[in-house]
Amino acid sequence: MRKVEYPRVKPDHAPYRFDDGTIRIGGELYGTAAEIKDARGYVWLALQLMDGTRAAGAVAEELRRTFPELSPAASEGLVGQLLDSGYIEDVRQPVPEELTRDDQERYSRNHDFFRRVDMRPGRSGWQAQAALKCGRVTVLGVGGAGSHAAWALAAAGVGRLHCVDHDVVEVSNLTRQTPYTEDDIGRPKVEALAQRLHAVNSGVSVTVERRKVDTEDALAEVIAGSDVLALCADESRGEYINTLADRVCAAAGIPWVGGGYSGPKITIGVYGPGGPCDGCLAAGEEARRRQGPDPVIGGPGVISASAGICGNWIAYEVMSLITGVAKQPPGYLRGLNLMAPDQLVYVRHPSRDSCEACGTARRPVATVD
């Protein structure tokens, strides 16, 4: 039997049964819900018995008593499959020692969220929160998307944030960069942001650098010691900074998340070891694009809603990487169009063999003996 002392169906995944015996578990949410054919009632009884009051072995024994035709191997196998399904938690699993009682109160809604979406066996939701508390993220660019991303990451409890930007607050920023106020005009963004983030969550360590990052060496310096890079730089050389991120993060072996907006269209890219890089996705899209004039990409048009969605989406993808709840391996671009809700974006292309960041021609990473 699996090492689960007292199994219980997660409250968010409470099962119900249709007239034909089919069990729906996990609610109605695509990605977590499932249906189980159970004409004889074996699974339904097992789920009812998993209420946190009895051990996993006792569940299997009760199954055999109720259904004598079940062999010990069959009953234990059925219980084991349920324990491995992600719908079951162990009521006696201790909260990770990294989390204090204050943490448990502050992050109780985070816990409920992760308990629902983390479908790995034996996960309660607190493991994800502990991973966030131990996480280290560099946020490069704290403008429209970056200021929202940094706020979301701090509020969620990411343990260490390093925010990097060379710019100062301007009056035109205030339409969408919510951490800043009129009193901050002319003030370095990272300085004002650090103050706001501390006010939101004093338990998060926030460090800042006011600097421009436009070389591989500079980027390598600002991500040193980080688990993930949140790339939110919004300058005209966006493609260049993405190329830097591909190369530097590949060499460092850390994933990165980038995002942006083009009018009402918002896209988020997630890249990391083992998956195609941003450059390979861009090359794949270029190869399939109809020949003709280059399309207009980007531009200054943005409102608070599009900046907020972009930044918070970046933060979500960063948290997914840190906690391990991400279901898709890195190497994809996803997005939406605010003007056309049915136009969802999902792009993935294979790595090019010639790519120095993710292909077979990748430059070797230096090692220290």
N, C-alpha and C positions, 0 to 999 in steps of 0.2 A: 504493500500500500504506500501511497505518497506520504511524505512527512508533513501532514496537516493535522493538527490536534483536534480542533473542533470546527469543522467546515460550516459555512453559512452562505447562502445565496446573497450576493450583494444587493442591498435594498434597491438600487437603481436598475437592477436586472431581474426583478421579481417575475417569475414565470406565470403564464396562464395557459389554459388548455381549451382547445376547440372541441366541438362535438365529435369530430372524427378521431380524436385522440392526439392530434398534432399539438405539440407544445411550442409556444412562442416564448422566447427568453431574450432579455436584453432590450425590451421595449420595441419601438418602431424606428429607431435611428439606424439608418444605413451605416454599415461599418462596425456596428456592435450587435445588432439584433440577429437572431437565427431561429430557424424552425427545426424541430426534432420530431421525426415520426416515432410514435410510441403507442402502437395499437394495443399492447398488452399491459401497459401501465407501469413498466419497470422504472423508466426514467422519472416519471411523475412522482412516484413514491420516494425515490431517492432524493429528489429535490425537496420534497416536503420534509423529509427527515433531516435535511441539512439546514437546521435552524440554529446552529451554534450550541446546542445543548448536549450533543453526543459526539464521540470521536468518529473518525472516518471508518475505522474498523467496525464500530457498532452499526453504522449505516449499512455496511455490506452484510452484516449478520442479520439485521432486520429484514433486508431484502430477501435473503434465503428463507427466513421463517415464513414470510408472506407468500413467496413464490418458490415452493420446494423444487420446482424443475430447474432452477438456477443452480449451477455448480459454484463452488467457492471461487474458482478462477473467473467465471462469468460475472459474478456479482462484484468481485473486487475490481475486475477490469472495467465494468460500467462506472463504478464509483471513481476509479482512477481517471477515466476519460472526462468526467465532469470536473474533477479537481484540476485537470489540465486545460479546461475550456476558457478560463479567464473570468467566468461568471461567479466564481466561488472565492470567498475570503476566509481567513482563519481568525476567529474572534479572539484567540489568545495570542496572536502575533504582536509582539511588543512594538511600540512606537520607536523609530530609530533614535538613538541616544543623542544625535545632533540637534534634535528638536526639543525645545523647552516647552513648558506648559503655556507660556505666553505665545510661543510660535504656534502651538496647536489651536489656541483661540483665534489668533490673527488669521491663520491660513486655513481655517475650517472649511471655507467654501472652495479653496484650491483643492483641499483633500477630497471633497465630494466630487469635484470635476475629474481629478485623476483616477479616483476609484472607479469611475464610470468608463473612462476611455482607455485605461491601461489594462489591456487584455492578456498580459503575461501571467502565467500561473502563479498564484500565491501573492499577488500584489494587492495592497490595501489602499494605496493612494498616498500614504505617508512616505513611502520610499522615494516617490517622485519629488515630494516637497523637500526631503533631505538632500536629494541630488541638486535641486535648485540652490539650496542654502550653501552647498559646497561649490557651486558653479562660479566660473570666472568668464566674463564676457567683455570684449572691447566693442564699443559703439563708435564707429568712425563716421562723423558727420551728425550734428545734433540740430538740424533744421527741421523742415516739415515732417519728414518720416522719422528721422533720428530722435527728435525730442519726444515724440509719442512712444517710440520703441523703448527708449531709456526709462521713461516713466513707467511703462507697463512692466518692464523687467524688474525695476526696483520695487514696485508695488507687489509683484508676485513673489518676491523674496530671493532673487538671485543674489548670492552672497557678496560678490565683488564685481563692480562695474568700473570700467576704465573708459571715460568719455573723451573723445578727441575732436577738436574743431579749431580752426584758426579765426573764425569770423566773430563779429560783434552783432548784437541785436539791433535790428532796424525796424522802423515803424511798419513797413510792409510785411514783416514777419508775423505780426500780431494777429493776422487773420487766420492763422493755421497752426502756429507753433505755441501750443497752449501753456507750456511752463513759464513763458515770458510775459512780462507786463510792461506798461508804459514806463514805469520807473527803471526798467532794465535797458532802455534805449541807449546805445553806445557802449554798453557793458559787454565784456567777452561772454559769449554764449555758455561756454563750459563753466564759467564761474557762477553765473546765475542758475544754471541747471543743477549744479552740485548742491546749491542751497535749497532748491525746490525738492530735489530727490531726498535729501536728508529730512526735510519736513514731512515727506510722505512715509518714509520708512527709515528710521534712525538705526535700524539693525543691519542695514546694508552698507558695505564699505564702498565709497565712491571716490575715485581718483580721477584727475583731469589733466589734460595736456592741451595747451593752446599752441597748435602747430599745424603746418601744412604737410600733408602726406602725399608725395608725388613721385617717390622712387621705391624700388623694392627694399632697399635697406631701411628706409623710413617706416615702411609698412611692417617689416619684420620686427622693428623695435617696438612699435605700439601694440603688436599682438603677442609679444613674448609673455609666456605664462598663462595665456588665455585658453579656454576650452572651445570657444566659438567666436567668430568675428561677425558682428552685425554691420554690414556695409551700407551706410545711408548717405554717402556723399552725393550731392545733387548738382555738381558742377557740370559744365559743358563737356568736360573730358571724361564723361561717365564710362564710355567703353574702355578707355585707357585704365582707369582705376579698377575696372572689373578684370582686365588682363593681369594687373598687378596682383589682385586678390587670388586669381587662379594659380599663379606661379608661387607666390609667397606662402599661401595656405597649404598648397600641395607639398611644398618643401618642409613646412612645419608639421604636416600631418594633422591639421585641424580643419573642421568644416567651416563654411561661411554662408551667410544668408544675406542676400541683397534684394532691394526692392525699389520701385519707382512708379511714377504715374505719367501718363500722356493724356491730358485732359481727363475724361471720365474713365479711362482704362487704367487699371492698377495691376501690376504684375510683381510676383515675388519669386526669386530663384533660390534654390537650396542646393548646395554643392559640398562635396566632401570626399574623403578617401574612398576609392573603389568605384566611384561614379563618374560620369562625364562632367566636364567643367563647363563654365559659362561660354567659353569660346567655342566649344564643340556644339553646344546647343545653338549658338548663333550661326555657326557654319551650316548646320543641318537645316535651319529655317531659311537661310539664304539660298540653299540648293533647291528648295521646293517652292521658292517665291517666283511668281510670274516675272519674266524679263520686262524691264521698262525702267522708268525713272525711279530713283530711290524714294521710298515713302517718307513722309515727315514723321519723325519719331521724337517724342519729348516736346519741350516748350515750356514757357513760364506759367501756363494756365493751371491753377490748382486752387481748391477750396479746402476748408477745414475738414470736411467729411472725407475727401479723397486722401488727404495727408494722414488723417487719423486712422482710416482703414489700413492704409499701407504700413504705417508704423506699428500698429498693433498686430497686424498680420506677420510682420517681420519678427516681432517679439514672440508670437506664438510658435513660429517655426524654430526659433532659437531655443525656446523652452522644450519643444518636442525633441530636439537633438540632445539637450542636456539630460532630460529625464528618460529618454529612450522610448517614448510612447509613439514616435513617428512610425507610420506603417509603410511608407514609401522610402526606399533607400535614396540617399542624396543623388542629385543629378537631374533635376527637373525644374521647370518653370510653371507656375500656376497663376491664375488671375481671374479678374472679372471686369465687366463693363457696366458702369453705373447707368448708362443710357440704354443698355440692352441686357437685362438681367439673365436672359437665356443664353448669352454668349459667354460661356465659361472657358477659360484657357487652361490647357494642360499640354505641356511640350516636353518631350524627352527624345533625345537622339543618341546614338552610340558614340563612344569616344573615337576620335580619329587616331589611327596608328601613329601619325606623324606629330601628334600633339605633345608638347614638352611638359604639359601640366598633368595630363591624365592618360595619355596614350602609351604605346609600347616604347616610344622614344623619350619618355619622361626622363628628365635629368636626375641623376642619382642624388639622393639626399646625403649630405655629409654626416658622418657619425663620429663620435668621440670615443676613443679607446679607454 
